[in-house]
Amino acid sequence: MDRYDCVIVGAGPGGSTFARNSARKGLKTLLIEKESLPRNKACGGALSPAIRHLLDFDHNTMVERVVRGVTFFSRDESEDRTFYPDGMAVEMVSRKDFDNYLVRRAVDAGTILAEKTRVTSVKESKEYVTVSTDGGDRITASIVVGADGARSVVAGNTGLAKEPGGLGFEVEVYPRDRGVLDEYGDRSIFGFGFIPKGYGWIFPKKDHFSVGIGTTWNHMPGITSLYRQFTSRFSFLKEGCESDRRGWFIPYTRNSGPLNTRRILLVGDSARLTDPFSGEGIYYAVLSGTIAAQTAFDELQQHGRLSRAYTKVITRNIIKDFAYARLCSDIFYAAPSFFYRRSRVIRALTMLSNKEIRYRDILKELHKNGSSTESSGKS
């Protein structure tokens, strides 16, 4: 039976980040991935500018486009609005290549990689965790990290992060006229009113568009029909060649329950760390993977096991602000065009993307303006 300090299940951004940081600290680290790398991943593939504050290595070769503009429109309106705010620099990547790049950085740091290996069960005891695989292997570790996505086997086996989430549907569209990418390749496009509590998006990549629609609702009959209604607004998509049609579960969290036990912890999608307003997940996967690796290293050195420190840090730094994000979402989706037509809202969204402000700051500003309006109305 093989023994490791850390076993990470799932080679997405959160798992790879943990693995790299763990191996660099001298811990014997195993990264398990059920598929063969590189592999496709359902995701828009947009990196917020703040990701560069988390990655301590150059990932420029993975960036297919840098998008500095944003277009908003609503289903019941004929005109759209396009902005190019200062500070907007969203990086578009292929998740297939980006995830593989992060894995290779982890392997370079000393991580052992096991591909095409499916974890079937995770059992925790007082002294270690036993990981069983579909190949009949039994692996033990001091710490196991669940980084295996929204349908996490690790989370399911430990009873952590069992909340429902939302739904997404995405297609890669290759335009027949390559000039379309030159025309629309400098901005992201967001459409509202096509799906309840959600939006449609068009993200330009190197040679195609990532086109999708998503909602925070966990049940949405006819989502492909709603997707067609969204894309019908764009003539440049109608004649394109479609490939890689994918639907997936979007893991949102609605409470601040435990994200770790004494020897198991969750990161990224496994921990339901998807922004309930924007749907952003990559940044929070990398952030949680970074925090988890440092916490696990410190506590293994001091106590030989985990306390509740990781859950407390993630709750304080991420999940509490997600509660404000849900409130912002409720307000925004009630009348999206009322907000996105205002330049100060666009500035605020840009600052949010850069992680210069938080959702609680937005709500404080809304409350302050609302109080001012109410006061002036009474005078």
N, C-alpha and C positions, 0 to 999 in steps of 0.2 A: 504494500500500500504506500503510494507516494505521499510525502508530507511537505507542505508549503507554509510559509508565513501568511501569504495572501493568495486567495483564488478569486478571480474576477470572472463572472459569468456574463458574457455579452461584450462585443468589441465595438460598440458605438463610441461617440465622443466622451461620454462619462466614464465608461469602463477603461478605455485606452488612456485617458488622462490619469485615472487612479493608478493604473498599471505602471505607467512611465514614472510617476512620482514615487510610487512604492519601490520600484526597482532601483531608482537612483538613490534611495535612502538605504540601500543594502539589504532589503527584505527579499527573500526568495519568493518570486511572484509568478503565478500562472494565469494566463488569459485564455479563456475558453470561448470559442465562437462556433455556433451550430452550423454556419454555412462556410463555403469556401470564399476566401477573400481574393480580390475585391468583390463585394456583393451590392446589389441594388438596395435602396432604402427609400420608402415612401416619405417624401419631405420636400418642401419648396426649395431648400438649400440656400437660404438667405442668412448671412452672418451679420449681426449688428456690429457697428464700429467698435463697441466695447470689448469684443472678443480678443482684440489685440492686447488688451491689458491682462488677459489671463494666459495667453500662450507665450511662452518664453523662447520660442523658436520661429523662424520665418516660414510662413505658409503661402507666400506670394504665388508660387507655381501652381497652387490649387485654385486660385481665383480666376474664374472665367470672365467675369465682368465686374466693374465697380459702378453701381447705380447711384446717381446723385439727384434724381428727381422722383416724384411720386404723383400719380394721377388718381383722383377719386371721382366716382360717379355713383348715382343711385338708379335703381330700376325705373322709377317713376319720373325721371328727369332726362331730357334729351341732351343736355350739355354736361361736360365733365370739367373738372378743375385740375390743372397741373401746376406743381410748385417745384422749385429748385432751391430749397432752403440751405443756408450756410451750415456746414457741419454734417450734411447728409453724405454718407459714403458706405452704402450697404454692399457687401461683397457676396457675389453669387458663386456658389460652388456646386459641383456634382457630389452628392453624398457618397456615391460609390467610390470616388477617388479621394475625397476628403477624409472619410473614415479610414480608408486603407492607409493613407498618409500618417494619420495619428497612430495607427497600430504599428507601423514601421518605426516611428519614433520611440514607441514603448519597447519594441524588440531591441532597438539599438541601445536602449538603456539597460538591457539585461533581462527583460521579461521573456518568459517561455510562452510560446503561442501554440495552442492546440485548436486547429481548424476542423471543420466538419465533425464536430463533437457536440452532441446534444445532451444537456444535463436533464436527468429524469427526476432526481430528488435531492433535497438538501436537508440534512438532519443535524441538529445542534445538540451537543452535550456540554457538560461543564467545562471540559478541557479543550475541545476542538469541534470542528464541523466536518461532517462526512458528506462529500459530493459524489453522487453516483451518476454514471453516464450510460448512454444507450449502447456503448461498446462493452459494457460489463466492468469498466474500471471503477474503483473506489478510491477517492482522493481525500486526504484530510488536510485541514488548514486551521491556523489560529483564527483567521478572519476570512469570511466570505463576503464578497460584494455582489449585490444584485444590480446588474447593469443590462439586463436582458429585455428591456423595453416594456411597453404598456401591458403585455400579457406575461409578465415576469413569472417564471417558475420559482425563482427564489422568493419573491414576495408572496406568492401563493402558498408556498410551503411553510412560511413563517407567520402568515396571517397579518402581514403589514400592508398598508396602502392598497386597500381593497375597493376604493371608491369607484363609482362610474365616471366616465369621461365623455368626450365628444366624438365626432366622426369627421373624416376627411376623405376626399376623392380627388385624385390627381392624374393628369395625363401629360406626357411629353409631346409637344407639337412642333414638328419640323416644317417651317413655312416653305412653300414652293418657290416663292420669290425671296432670295436671300437679302434683298434690299430692305425688306421689312425689319430685319434685325437692326440695320443701321438707323432706321426711322424710329423704332420703338425701344432700342436697346439701351437707352440712357435713363430709363425710369421703370419703377414698379407700378402696376395698375391694380387698384382695389375697387371692387364693386359691392354695393350694399343693396339689400332688399330682395335678393334672389333666394336667400335661405334664412330662416329664422335664427336669430342670435349667432350670426356668423357673417362671413364675407367670401367673395371670390377673389382670386388673385391671378396675375400674370407676371411671371418673373423671367426676364431675358437671360439666357445662358449663352454659351459660346456659339452654338449652331442651332439652337431651338429655344422654345419657351416652355417653362414649367407652368402649367395651367391647372388650377384646382379650385375647390370650394370646400369650406369647412364650417362646422357648427359646434357649439358647446353642448348641444343636445345629444343624448346618447342613443337616440332612436330617430331616424329620419327616412321614412319611406320615399322612394322616388328620387334619391339624391342624384342619380345620374341624369334624370330629366331636368332637375334644377341646374345641374352643371351645363347642360345644353342650352338652357335659357340664358345663362350667364354668357357663354361663349358666342351666342348668336349676335351679340352686340358688336362683334369685331369681324369685319370682312377678311382681315388678313389671317384669321385662324381657320376660316371655313374650308379653304383648299389645302390646308396643311396635312402632312402625314402624321397620324397619331401612333404612338407606341407607349409601352409600359403603363397601361391603365392600372391604377392601384387604388384600393380603398383601405383605410386603416382606422384604428382606434386612437383618438387623441387623449392622452392621460392628463386630466385636470385634477387638482386637489381642492377639496372644500373644507378641510379641517386641519388641525395641527397635531394629528396623532403621531405616535412613535414611528421613526424611520430606521431604528436599529434595535437590536437586542444586545446581549453580551458579546456575541461573536459574528453577527450578521448585520450588514447595513445596506441601504438602497441609495442609488444615485440616479440622476437624470429621469428618463421616462418611467423607470421602475418605481421611483419615488413620487410620481405624478407631478413633476416639476415643469409643467408647461404653463406659460403665461396665459391666464384666462381672458385677457383682452386682445393681445396680438397673436397668440398661438405660438410664440417663440419658444423653442425648446433647446436648441444647440448650446446657446450661451449658458443656460442653467445646468445643462448636463456637464459642461466643462467646469463650471464654478463648483458644483456639488462634488465632482470627482476630485478637484483640487483640495477642497475643504476636507473631504472624507479621508484622503491619503494622509494629510498632515495630522488629522485627529487620530486615525488608526495607529500611525507610527508613534505618536506621543503616548497614547494610552497603552499600547503594547509594551513600550519601554518602561512605563511607570507601574502599570497594574497587571499586565498580561491579558487584559480583556478590555471591552468597551464599557463606558458608562453611558449616560444619556446626553453627554456633551455634544455629540454630532447632531442629534435631533434638535437640541436647543439652538445650536448655531444656525442650522438650516431654517428653522422656524423663525428665528429673529431676522435673518438676513434675506430670506426669500418668501416664505409662506405668508408671513404677516402682511407683506405688501401686496401679495396676490389677493388678499381679501379686499383691499382698496381697488385693485385692478378689476375685480368683479363688479364693484359698485360703479366704477368708471364705464365698464362695458354696458351695464344696464342703462346708464344715462345716455351714452353715445348711441346705442342701437335704437333708442326711442326716436331719435331724429338725427341720423348721421350727417345729413347735408347741412343742418344748422351749425354743426361744429366744424366740419372740414372746409367750409367756405371762409373761415376766419384765419387770418395769417398767424395770429398769436397761438391758435390751437396747433397749427403746423409746426411752429417753433417749439411748442411744448412736446409734441410727438417726436421731433428730432432729438430733443434733449433726453427724452425717455430712451430712445434708441441708443444714445451714447451713454446711458446710465448716469447722466449728470443730475437728474432728479428722479424721484420715485412717484408711484401712483398716489401715495398719501399727500404729496405736495400738490398734485393736480386737484385732489378733492378739497384740500384746504383753500386753494385759490377759487374753486367753484363756490364753496361755502361763503367765502369772504365776499365775492361778487354778488351772490344771491342775497346776503344780508344787507349789502349796500343798496341793492335795487329795492329791497323791501322797505328799508329805512327811508329812501328818497321818495318812494311811493306814498308813504304815510305822511310825509311832511307837506 
